[in-house]
Amino acid sequence: MANTTAKVLRLVFKTENGKTYAMEFANPKDTITSEELQTLGNLILTKNIITTKNGDLVQFVDGGIVERTFVDLVP
């Protein structure tokens, strides 16, 4: 198996109980801006479309691109 790299867009929120809740989206565009990310996080909050076991999302805390690399060590 060859080495592989994957990118995800990660959004982090705070819940009603003060816990952290994160969601990830595969294959984000490379040109995403911080403004677009902030708009997406705020849209998810204002539409109140996610409920977790720790309650509703109440604050958009952080977001960014996570890049993961799998290095195949066994041929």
N, C-alpha and C positions, 0 to 999 in steps of 0.2 A: 504494500500500500504506500502511496506517495504522501509526502507532507501536505497538509491542507490548512488553509486559513479561512476563517469565517468572521464576518462582521455583523454585529447587532446594534440596534438603537436601544438604549436602556433609559427608562424613565423611572425616577424614584419619587415616591409620594409619602406623606405622613397620613396615618389613619386617625379616626376619632379617638382611639385608645392610645395614641402616641407611638404606635409601632410603625415600622418602615415597611412599605409595600413597593416592590419593583416589578416592572413589566418590560419585556423585550420584544422587539420586532426585527425579523430577519431581513437582510439585504437592504439596509438603508442607502439612500443616494449619497454619493461622496460629497455633494455640494450643500448638504443641509447646513443651515446657519443657526446660530444661537437664538435668533428671533423666531425662526420657524419652530424650533424646539420648545421655546417658551410658549408660543401660541398653541402648540399641540397639548402641552401639559395643562395649560389653563382651560382649553376646550374640554378635555377629559374631566376636569374639576367642575366646570360650570354646567355641563350636561348631566353630571352625577350618574354616569353610566356603569360605574364599577362599585360593587360592594364586596368587602372582604370579611373574613371571619373576625377581624378586629374593627369592623365598622366601615363607614364611608370614607373616601379619600377627602382630606380637608386641606392639604397643602402640597404644592408641587415643590419638591426639595432640590432635585438635581437631575441632570440628564446628559447623555453623551454617547459616543460610539465606543463599543467594546470590541476589540479585535482578539480573536483566539486562534492560536496556532497549534496544530497537532503535529508533532515530529515523530515519524514512524521509526522506531528503533529495531523492529523485527522485520527483516525482509520477507 
